[in-house]
C-alpha cells in the first residue's frame, strides 16, 4: 500500500507540474482528490488493511492529502498569475486618445468682477441694493441735486423714453434710461431708515458711442450714511477696496477735489500707474489714472430723501465696472464686452467654479 | 482750458517751479491734464544773421549764404527765395532734430558745396504752415546766438487744465492765480482796473427792455464808445499768447476781447459803431427775427433768446455771439465796447437750442462775477487805447448790479465732522479770507460760528458743505485722515438677498453646463421686439440708431443675433446665455430678471467617441431644468406640456410648469425666426423669469434621516409598445404611481422605432427598481407589482412587447 501511495504521489505531483492552465489543473485535482479520485479511492481501501497498520497508514494518507492540496494551491495561484499576466498583455487601449469632452462655459468678466467687488464690500458690511434701469427724471437727476437746466445734466448725454413722453414731461417726470447708478442711492434712502451701507451694481446708459464709450455700460454705486461717517472713512474705504480689488499690498491712491452735483465735498480718485508704450501697469510708477468719483452726500440730496443733514451724513461713490475689469485683466476694448463673441468669452471669461472670495483670493 | 506759465506768473508772484504749481493746481481741484513746452523742441536752435549771399555755381535756385552764427561765420546752402543779405533767421546745426520731420540734421553737400547748417522755415520748426521761405525775424533786440524760443517770442510752457463746471471763476487765469495764492503758492498781482479818463464822445443810448419777470435775463449792461481806433494786427506778444492757448489771432480788437476773457474771465463784445443804427435795446428776440452771427451761420431766434438790437434789428446774441454785420473789421475806427451780465440759465438754453458752444457761452452759463463789470470795462478800455489808440467816451450803464451777497453761517466743527480734518478756527478764517470771503466771528444763538459771505466770483458756494470743501482743498485732501470702515461684528453677515444669491448660483450652473455668459444691450431693433411679443415696443425718444431703439421684451433676440454672428465666423456650434433685465413696460420697475440661453449647431464638438447629432429641444429642456433645479425647485415637481410662444417650432417646444404656472419655455427656434436672424445653424433655446420662480419653503437646517434600506432592491425591465406619437412622461408617471412605497425609481432606458415593430409604433424600454424598507420582497409580491405596472401602462395604450 505504501508503494501505491508513493506512486500516486509521484504521478499526481507530475500532473500538477504539467498542468498548463487552470482547467487542466482542476481536472487533475478532481482526478486525485475528487469524490472519485484516485487518492479518495485508495482511502476507501484502508478499511481492508490490518487494523494495527491502520493508524500509521491513516497518518500517511492525511500527509499525502495535505501535501497534494498544497501543491494544487501553489500551482493554482501560479497559473492564475500567468493568466492575469496574459490578460493584461491583451488588454490595451490607446491612452493618448483625446478624452470624451465635457464642455464647460465661462462667466462674463462683468459678472465676475461684480462678484469680486461684492465680496470686498461685503467684508466691510455693505449690502447689495438694486434699482430699475428705466428711471424717472426725478430719481435720476432732480433728487440728486440736478434741477432742469443744471449744467451738469449736459455732462451726461441721456436717453429718453418715447413711451408716455408727453405725459411724463407734463408731470415733470420724463422717463430716462438711468445715466448712473446713483438713483439707487435715492431709492435706498427713501425705502428704509438710516444707517445705510450699500453698493448698487448695474447697467447704466449714455447716448455715446465711440472707441471708449458704449451706449450701455456698468457702474457700481456705493453709499454709506450714518451719524459720523466722514471723508476719512471714504478715503479708508476706497483705499482698502482698491488694494483688495487689484490684489496688491498697497495701491497708491490719490484723492483730489472735484465736482459732482450730488456730493459736497467731492473727490476724484486716482490710482498710481506707469504707462509705457503699449502697457499700463497699475499700482506703481508716478503717473495717475482716474478711476472713480466720490464725495460726501450733498445736503440737498439728503433733504430730498427726507433726512436731516445735521443729523445724518456719509459718503457715496460711483465706479465703472467694465472699466476696472479692463484695467485689472488687461482687456483692451470696451466694445468687445457686449458682442457675445464666443472666442472672446472663452478667452476673457472665468471658469464657473472660480467664485471670488476674500478668504481664498479674488482671482488666480 | 489752456494757460501759459508766463501768463500765470503775471498774476502770481511766485518762486515755485512749474511742477510744484501744476501739482498744487491738481490738488486744489484744478486738474492739470497736460503740460506742453513748445520751446522744448527748439532747444539748440539759435539766431543767426545772414550777411550776404552769392549764387550756387551749379544750381540756379540755390544760394550760398554767409552767415554769422554763435560759432562764427559759416557757409550755408539755401533754396529759400527770401534768402538774402542782412536778414535774421533761425539756424539749425548738425546733430539737431528738426521738430516737424523728427529727423536729425546731418552734414550735407548740396550740389558739390558743403552746407554748414540749415536756415529754418516756420513749418520746419513746427510753428505753422509757412514754408514759402526761411523765417525772417525783425532785427530789434536780437543777438547772434540767442535761443530761438526767446527770439521767436514763444510763450513758455502751456498748461492744460480740466475745469469742473462749478469753478466758473477759474475760466480766467486770474482766478487760477487766486486759488494758488490762497494755497500759499505765491502772492497775487492784481491787474490795474484804474478808471480811464473820459476824452471822447459818448455812444448810443442803451435800454434794457424786458417784462418784469424776465429782467434777470440781463440785469446790467455797460456800453462804452471808443473813437478813433486803428484795428490792425495785434502786437506779437498778444498773438503769441493767444496762439499758445489755442486761439487764432484775428485783429487787435478781437484779440483784446479774447485776451480779457481768458485773463480775468470776462467776456466782452465790440461793435463797429459805424454799422449800428440808432440806440441799442437789450431785449428778448421777436418771433421771426434772425441773426447772421460771427460764425457765418444764420440763426432763427425765438422769444427765449436775449438779443442786443439796434434800429435794424438784432445785432448780437446776448452772452453767446456777436453778429456778422456789426462786427469789427480793419476799417473800423469807432467802436462800442459791451460788458454785460446775462443770465446763466437763459444763456445755456439759448446756446443749447441754437447749438452754439462759444467761449462766451461757456462762461456766462456757469455764472460770472457781477462785481467785475465796471473794473473790466476800465481794463479793456485801457488795453484798447494802448494797442489801438483812440479816445474813450463815458460808460453808459443800463440796469443795475444784481444782489449777489449770500451771507451764510459756518460752524467751524463742520470741517472735522465732514472730513475728519482738524483745523484751528483761526486758520479756517485766514483761509477763507485768502479765498476772498468776508468773514466775521459770531456767537449768536450760543454756538460759536463764522458769519461769512462768499466772494462775488464764487456763485458755486451755496452751503456749509461747500465751505468745508474750500477748506479741505486748501488744507489738501492728502491730509484727510484715512480711516478704515469696519463691520459691526467681527464675522460678517451674508449680504445678498435670496434672489441675488440664487442668480449668482444659477449663472454659475449655466456656465458649468457648457453655456457661455453673454452681456448684451438692453435694447434691440423694434422689429425684433414685435417678433418677440411686444405689442407696441418701448422706444427710446433719441436712440443712437434705429437698430438699438426698443427696450428688449426678451433676452433671446440679442442671443440669436450673437449666435448668427458666431456661426458666420465659422464657429460651428456653441451655447450662450444671459442673465439680465427684460422690459415688460416702460415704467420704472416694470422689468424682470430674465434668464435665457441657446445652443446652436451640433450637440458638442465632433469627436471619435460619439456619433454627431444636432442640438434638439431636449438640450434646451435640460438647460431649463438645470436652471430651475439650481433655483431650488425639484425637477420631479415639474410637468412638461407642449405649449410655447410663437418664436418656437410648434412641434418641438414646450413649457415647464408647476401646476398652472409656467416656469420656463424651451424648444427649437422657429425656422422663420431663424431666417429673420440670418441664423443657418439649428438652434434651440430656453427662457425663464428667474425672480418669478417660487422659492423653496424654508425647512430649517435639519436634514431628514437617511434611509439606507438594508433589504435588496429588485430591478425589472419592461418593453412597452405604444403608438408613435405617444408622449413618454404620462406613462412613466403612471408607472411611478403604481406603488408609491415600493417603486423607487423608473427610468426610460430605450426608445426604439423601426425594424421588428409594427408600422407607426415605437417601444419604450422602462427600468423599474423595487425595494421595501422593512423586508426582502417575495417573488409573488414582485410579480403582482409587475402585473400592475403592465396594467397601468396599458391605460396609456401600451402593450408588453413579446
Interface residues (C-beta under 8 A of the other chain):
Chain A: X97 X98 X100 X101 X102 X103 X104 X105 X106 X107 X108 X110 X111 X115 X118 X121 X122 X123 X124 X125 X126 X127 X128 X130 X131 X132 X133 X134 X135 X136 X139 X149 X151 X152 X154 X155 X159 X160 X161 X162 X163 X164 X165 X175 X177 X203 X205 X207 X209 X215 X216 X224 X228 X229 X230 X231 X232 X233 X235 X236 X237 X239 X240 X254 X255 X256 X257 X258 X259 X264 X265 X266 X267 X268 X296 X298 X299 X300 X309 X313 X337 X338 X339 X340 X341 X342 X343 X345 X346 X349 X351 X352 X353 X355
Chain B: X26 X27 X28 X29 X31 X164 X165 X166 X167 X344 X345 X348 X349 X352 X365 X366 X416 X417 X418 X419 X420 X463 X464 X465 X466 X468 X469 X472 X473 X477 X478 X480 X481 X482 X483 X484 X485 X486 X487 X488 X492 X493 X494 X495 X496 X497 X500 X504 X507 X508 X509 X510 X511 X512 X513 X514 X515 X516 X517 X518 X519 X520 X521 X522 X523 X538 X539 X540 X541 X542 X543 X544 X548 X551 X558 X559 X562 X565 X566 X569 X571 X574 X575 X576 X577 X578 X579 X580 X581 X583 X586 X587 X588 X589 X590 X591 X604 X605 X607 X608 X609 X610
